[in-house]
């Protein structure tokens, strides 16, 4: 009894530095952001509370950007969910161990390192002076990388790897016996997927979609590095406002936009976590 | 599968062709020979690597005691820690940046005559911006926690600790000499992922006005060094991938046939 009490205390002590760190390095800026979203700020002037920032952040060009971000993220996440599942399934069922290592490590790099180099690779390949564009005369065919679908294409490049990483554990958990049992009961491949595999995978697929949506929604580097992208995105708007490219009072609107983003991300996560728990139940 | 291969290799090949194809002279590798002489790359890379090492060290310091405590502790402790580590996922990095930005501005306007002024300047020091370090550690937490926690799950921590202590090792010594060597794979993985994150990080540093690796690449590109910066980013991506691949292969061998 006494030793278990002591252990619990030791456990709390070991976790304390982490909690303190997150409170300072994460909590303080987050609170400052929330506070700034509801106040006005100018040096030497008294601060006053206002809802103006939030309403400004949800109107006009800012609203367009928010909608643009949501639309782009949803589209790219949906495509990446399907493509990622197919790719992951191909990797899991393949007989080559090497392929698995190559795909998993490459996915790790693309999903985390992503951003800037990625944008360049695409600009160099499919941009206005890109290798493919000039060789195949795509511009004449109406192709431009700097449109909605161009950005979707670029985003897929880091979303698909992310999906592969997050769905492979679930696919590994699909038990071979289920497949055999289904076959023994006369189910064909389509029926097996429709009645056994997909229902079991559904939580992790949905969870994956939500995760992808979240990271596409938060992405800034890729879009920023592709100078000339004409697609309005909320992250670009925030950066512009913060850099003082708009006006001095815009920075509080930027905070309000950040708060909008946090609200959406919270909703997204609130969906994701229960789904993740559910998928974990099958895959022990 | 084939389509995926084309889609994923295409842009990489495309950028390679872009770097070696000179519209005037045809094929040449000058973009790659210039890498070593191009101005500004080394300081930017140095800053990134310095930040990466510091981030990894701080992440380990914070997380390793935590994951051990979580394994030994109550479920309640576990859910608290998981919640704390997942928090940064809810605030996109640009939103965190805007919070840091307003804090720094507020500090600049209000702390000029107070003793905190030096602290404020110190954390924004261009040679080693502590502000960035703090932000990066926060951003690396979710991923690093999951990686390390998965590594811990594979160990029977309680038994290992008891065995060590029965052999007369103190608790701290038991953890350092018995648990950590068993965690080596997970630690390497977490370190590599964090390194990739810091090297590729653009959002926070560009808005706060620092020039680490990724920001330098973007600036160089808009300054007209297209082929060189594209070459640099290509090389950095391939190198990171090679390291992760090596890790993934060796990690599998060591753990035998058990799925990671």
Contacts between the chains, C-beta under 8 A, distances in Angstrom:
chain1	res1	chain2	res2	distance
A	7	B	72	6.3
A	7	B	73	7.3
A	8	B	73	6.5
A	8	B	74	6.5
A	8	B	77	7.8
A	10	B	69	7.2
A	11	B	69	4.0
A	11	B	70	7.7
A	11	B	72	6.1
A	11	B	73	3.7
A	11	B	74	7.5
A	11	B	77	5.6
A	12	B	69	7.7
A	12	B	73	7.9
A	12	B	77	7.1
A	14	B	65	3.9
A	14	B	66	6.2
A	14	B	68	6.8
A	14	B	69	3.9
A	15	B	65	7.4
A	15	B	66	5.2
A	15	B	69	5.4
A	15	B	70	7.6
A	15	B	77	6.7
A	15	B	80	7.5
A	15	B	81	5.9
A	17	B	61	7.4
A	17	B	62	5.7
A	17	B	65	7.3
A	18	B	62	4.6
A	18	B	63	6.8
A	18	B	65	8.0
A	18	B	66	4.9
A	18	B	81	7.2
A	18	B	84	6.7
A	18	B	85	7.9
A	19	B	84	6.1
A	21	B	62	5.7
A	21	B	137	7.2
A	22	B	84	5.3
A	22	B	87	6.6
A	22	B	88	8.0
A	22	B	138	6.9
A	22	B	141	7.3
A	24	B	134	7.7
A	25	B	134	4.0
A	25	B	135	7.2
A	25	B	137	6.5
A	25	B	138	5.1
A	26	B	87	6.4
A	26	B	88	6.1
A	26	B	91	7.5
A	26	B	96	7.2
A	26	B	138	4.7
A	28	B	99	7.8
A	28	B	103	6.8
A	29	B	96	5.7
A	29	B	99	3.2
A	29	B	100	4.7
A	29	B	103	6.0
A	30	B	91	5.8
A	30	B	95	7.9
A	30	B	96	7.0
A	30	B	99	5.6
A	31	B	99	7.7
A	32	B	99	4.8
A	32	B	100	8.0
A	32	B	102	5.3
A	32	B	103	4.9
A	32	B	106	7.5
A	33	B	95	6.2
A	33	B	96	7.7
A	33	B	98	5.7
A	33	B	99	3.5
A	33	B	102	6.8
A	36	B	98	8.0
A	36	B	99	7.7
A	36	B	102	4.8
A	41	B	102	7.5
A	41	B	106	7.5
A	43	B	109	4.5
A	83	B	4	7.2
A	86	B	4	7.9
A	87	B	1	7.2
A	87	B	4	5.0
A	90	B	1	4.7
A	90	B	4	7.7
A	97	B	252	7.9
A	101	B	245	6.0
A	101	B	248	4.8
A	101	B	249	5.3
A	101	B	252	7.2
A	102	B	245	6.5
A	104	B	248	5.8
A	105	B	241	6.0
A	105	B	244	3.9
A	105	B	245	4.0
A	105	B	247	7.4
A	105	B	248	4.7
A	106	B	8	7.4
A	106	B	241	5.6
A	106	B	244	8.0
A	106	B	245	7.7
A	108	B	192	7.9
A	108	B	193	6.7
A	108	B	196	7.3
A	108	B	244	5.0
A	108	B	248	7.9
A	109	B	196	6.2
A	109	B	237	6.3
A	109	B	240	5.0
A	109	B	241	4.4
A	109	B	244	5.8
A	110	B	8	7.9
A	112	B	143	7.5
A	112	B	193	5.7
A	112	B	196	4.4
A	112	B	197	5.3
A	112	B	200	6.9
A	113	B	196	4.4
A	113	B	197	7.6
A	113	B	199	6.6
A	113	B	200	4.1
A	113	B	236	7.8
A	113	B	237	6.2
A	113	B	240	5.6
A	114	B	200	6.2
A	115	B	200	5.3
A	115	B	201	7.9
A	115	B	202	5.4
A	115	B	214	6.7
A	116	B	200	6.3
A	116	B	202	5.3
A	116	B	214	4.5
A	116	B	217	5.6
A	116	B	218	5.9
A	116	B	233	6.4
A	117	B	200	7.1
A	117	B	217	7.3
A	117	B	233	3.4
A	117	B	234	6.8
A	117	B	236	6.6
A	117	B	237	4.9
A	118	B	11	7.8
A	120	B	15	6.4
A	120	B	217	7.3
A	120	B	221	6.5
A	120	B	229	6.9
A	120	B	230	4.9
A	120	B	233	5.3
A	121	B	11	4.1
A	121	B	12	6.0
A	121	B	14	6.7
A	121	B	15	4.2
A	121	B	230	7.4
A	121	B	233	7.5
A	121	B	234	7.2
A	122	B	11	5.4
A	124	B	11	7.7
A	124	B	14	5.7
A	124	B	15	4.1
A	124	B	17	8.0
A	124	B	18	3.6
A	124	B	19	7.5
A	124	B	226	7.7
A	124	B	230	5.3
A	125	B	10	6.5
A	125	B	11	4.6
A	125	B	13	7.8
A	125	B	14	2.8
A	125	B	15	6.1
A	125	B	18	7.1
A	126	B	11	7.5
A	126	B	14	7.2
A	130	B	14	6.7
A	130	B	18	7.2
A	131	B	14	4.7
A	131	B	15	8.0
A	131	B	17	4.8
A	131	B	18	5.2
A	131	B	21	7.1
A	132	B	10	7.8
A	132	B	14	5.9
A	156	B	7	7.9
A	157	B	7	7.9
A	157	B	8	7.3
A	157	B	11	6.9
A	160	B	4	7.6
A	160	B	8	8.0
A	172	B	259	5.7
A	214	B	89	7.0
A	217	B	92	7.0
A	218	B	92	3.4
A	218	B	93	6.5
A	218	B	94	6.9
A	220	B	92	8.0
A	220	B	93	7.2
A	220	B	94	5.1
A	220	B	202	7.3
A	220	B	203	4.6
A	221	B	200	7.5
A	221	B	201	7.8
A	221	B	202	3.6
A	221	B	203	5.7
A	221	B	206	7.9
A	221	B	214	6.9
A	224	B	202	7.0
A	224	B	203	7.9
A	224	B	206	7.2
A	224	B	218	7.4
A	225	B	202	7.1
A	225	B	217	8.0
A	225	B	218	5.1
A	225	B	221	7.5
A	227	B	222	6.1
A	235	B	92	7.4
A	235	B	94	4.9
A	235	B	203	7.8
A	238	B	94	5.3
A	238	B	95	7.6
A	238	B	98	6.1
A	239	B	94	6.7
A	239	B	203	8.0
A	239	B	206	7.9
A	239	B	207	5.7
A	242	B	97	7.3
A	242	B	98	5.8
A	242	B	101	5.5
A	242	B	207	5.6
A	243	B	207	6.8
A	251	B	98	7.8
A	251	B	101	7.3
A	251	B	102	6.7
A	251	B	105	7.5
A	254	B	98	5.3
A	255	B	98	5.4
A	255	B	99	7.5
A	255	B	102	6.2
A	258	B	92	7.7
A	258	B	94	6.8
A	258	B	95	3.6
A	258	B	98	4.5
A	258	B	99	7.2
A	259	B	95	7.5
A	261	B	92	5.3
A	261	B	94	7.3
A	261	B	95	5.2
A	262	B	90	6.4
A	262	B	91	5.4
A	262	B	92	7.4
A	262	B	95	5.5
A	265	B	89	7.5
A	265	B	90	4.9
A	265	B	91	6.9
A	265	B	92	6.1
A	266	B	90	5.3
A	269	B	86	7.4
A	269	B	89	6.3
A	269	B	90	5.2
A	273	B	86	7.7
